[in-house]
Amino acid sequence: MRTYSSSDYAGLDTEHIKFYYGYEVMQGAEWCFTAKGKGYDVTIPFPELHVKDSFDCLRCLLAGIGLFLDRYPRQEGEG
């Protein structure tokens, strides 16, 4: 597992899925959270994260992971 962060991005990489929030992924003028892995390629724009500051990258990453887990529950039998 690898975690990383800077003033304009943050991420968490695991063996099966990579989570990222920051400027490298944008929809319009909005930064986005992404989750990519086997069977997943999810993008959630900043306004859906309900975080006050788009530059609070760690909080945005955590909010994105929470939304991802809520919206895309693991299916039985998935590794």
N, C-alpha and C positions, 0 to 999 in steps of 0.2 A: 504494500500500500504506500502511496506517496501523496503528501499534501503540499500545497504551495500557495503563496499569496504575495501580492504586491499592492501598490496603491490603486491600481486599476484592473485587477483581476484576482480570482482565487479559484482553486480547484482541488479536487480529490480524485485520485485514480486508484481503482482497485483492480483485481485480476479480471473481473467480469464487466465492470461499468466505469465510465469516466464522467465526472460531474465538473462543470465549469461555469463560472459567472464572470462576465467582463466585456471589455470593449471589442474583442475580436469577433464576437457574434452580435450582430445588430439586426433589428427589424425597424426600418425607418431610422429615426434618431434615437431609439431606445436600445440600451444594452440588454443582453439576454442571459438567462440561465440555460444550460444544455445538459442533457444526459444522453450518453451514447454507449451502447453495448449491444450484445447479441439480442436482437429483437426490439431494440429501443433506439430511437433517434428523435428525441423530444426537445423542443425549444419553447421556453416560457419567457415572454418579455417582462422587463422590469416592473411595469405597472401592476401585473398580476401577482407579484411577490409581496405586495403590501408592506414594503419597507420604506421608511421616510427618505433615505439618502441613497442614491444610486452608487455613490462612491464608498459606501459601507459594504465592501465586497464580501467580507466574511459573513456578515448577517444575510446578505442577498444569496450567497451560496447555501447557507443553512436553510433559508426559507425555500429556496428552489428544491433542495433535497426533500424537505418536508412535503411540499406540493407534489413532487414526483411520486413519493411513496404513497400519498393519499390518492392520487389520480390513477396510478398505474400499479396496482397491487400485484405482487408476485403470484403467478399461477401455480397451482399444485403440480409438482413434477419438474419445475424449472430449476436449473442449477445455479 
